């Protein structure tokens, strides 16, 4: 799971490399939950934003299902980054 997380993180950091100054992801998995802690700062304002995404994972029993949940959480992370970029562009 660690290699998969690093692959997704690297891809997202590359996708937003013009906007992101800092991007950090931490994954916690157990039998009941999958939790992603995310922090990022935009180059334009240097403000560290953080968010915790926690999903019940009792239905995701194998690695394939857990990877699908993590991939879906990364789509949520993209939405948060897009929102921060859009909000910053509106204020400029």
Secondary structure, 3 states (H helix, E strand, C coil): CHHHHHHHHHHHHHHCCCCEEEEEEEEEECCCEEEEEEEEEECCCCCEEEEEEEEECCCCCCHHHHHHHHHHHHHHHHHHHHHHHHHHHHHC
